[in-house]
Structures are given as structure tokens and as C-alpha cells.
Amino acid sequence: MSSQATVSAWRPRVPGVVEVFHARFTEYAYPMHVHDAWTLLIVDDGAVRYDLDRHEHGTPHDTVSLLPPHVPHNGAPATSDGFRKRVLYLDGHHLADGLIGAAVDRPDLRDPLLRRRVGQVHSALVRPGDELEAESRLTLVGERLREHLRSREVLGAPRRDPVLARRLRELLDERVVDGVSLAEAGGTLSAHPAHLVRAFSGAYGIAPHQYLMSRRVGRARRLLLEGRSPGEVAVATGFYDQAHLTRHFRRLVGVTPGRYRATGAAAGG
């Protein structure tokens, strides 16, 4: 079977929703990456398998997967025919960072009511003028998600990032566009560069440079959906040039920046 990809992405005028992403992939596999938003995923055809916090998980059609921000994950088809998915990227409006640990422990939710409500949000989002309905339905989804996550908070042991790894992540977050060398980071954090890499990779399951590139791609997605050209976006997000952006963007998103931008323009009318 030849590899095929069909995507549609846009930013709706709905509080709490950073991006809507609908996609159909046959053979494409996502490498390890991170998002700065919550990832709420449903699969309509096929199934997805992914690794989160070094544990394997899966999203069949009857499951809702909630992947927390800043935690590395990948993704690949679990069936020979690939998968069709719908994703909401959510900011902290409905889900606070304090719920990340509970989401890491059990990201896959088999809840028919929640699955139906998430589908209803997507249905409203594709209809122009139904932003209020989408916002109302998303409020119910957020409430249901919090119920699931808070029921685990008491059971789960608190998760704490190693101090050095957390400080390096904060530094990378501050320098997403400008970047930072390991030598400079080592001087700032008073640690040997090799120790920085080991500490960060051990805590998050992803190397510092992979984390930085995935943050840049995340910013690029937002700017492309605003209608900016790939060349402009490459400069604005810290890539060396448009080719550099395209290489990393295609690797993490599955399509080129230009194609991704075109889907956003088409969805926005």
C-alpha cells in the first residue's frame, strides 16, 4: 500500500481550543515529540498505537486518549489500513497542569459518553457559526475529563521532575526561537553538558534538541494557521531556513508546511 496522508487543520474561535486537526494516514508514523497543549484524540477508523512516558498505549475507535503537554509521545498505525483521527489541542482553560501526572498514568479513557461528547464538539467545530455550541459542548467534555483525572489523583504517587531536567526544560522554553547551546546551558545551570543530556533524556524520554525542535514546530503550526508563509514562519520560529523548517515539520506533522497552511486556509473559508 502506498503511503497517503490527508489533513485538515484550523484554529477555531472557541476559548480553550488551540487547534483542530483532522487527519487520515496509512503508513506514516510520528517520531517522539512534545506539544505545549493538551492533546485530546479520537480515532474514527483503524487504531493508533503510541508510547507515552515509556509505556505503550493504544487508541481504538471506542476510546478517548488524553495526552498531557510537555510529555514526549509518538504514534503509528496499529492496523494495515492506517487510521483516521480527530484531535483537539487544548490550552489550560479546561485542564490545569496539576492534572498532568494523572493523565500520564492512564491516558486512554473508555467512556462512551465522553467519546460521544468529543465527537459532538468536532461536529460543531466544522460548521461555521456554531462556535457557541462547540464551546458549550467542550465545557461538558472538560468537566468529564476532570472527573476522570481527579479520581486518580489520590491513588497516584506524586510525579516530580528531577530539578536539573526541569530547569533545562524551562531554559529551552524561554529560548525556543533563539536556541541555546549545551555549553551555554551548562554554564547557566552549573552542570556538565553530558550530564544535562542524561538528566533531561532520563526525565522526559526525549533529547533536549528533539524537545526544542518539537516546540518550534508547534509554534510554526500556529503561525501557518494564521496565514503566514512558510518562509516567514521559518524565521519567526528559529529555523535556519525554510528547508530546515520543512524537514522537521514533515517529520513531526506528516505533511509540508505549505500543505498544512493550505488546509487551514480552506477550512477557514
Secondary structure by P-SEA (a helix, b strand, c coil): ccbbbbbbbbbcccccccbbbbbcccccccccccccbbbbbbbcccccccccccbbbbbcccbbbbbbccccccccccccccccbbbbbcccccccccaaaaaaaccccccaaaaaaaaaaaaaaacccaaaaaaaaaaaaaaaaaaaaaaaccccccccccaaaaaaaaaaaacccccccaaaaaaaacccaaaaaaaaaaaccccaaaaaaaaaaaaaaaaaaacccaaaaaaaaccccaaaaaaaaaacccccaaaaaaaaaaaac
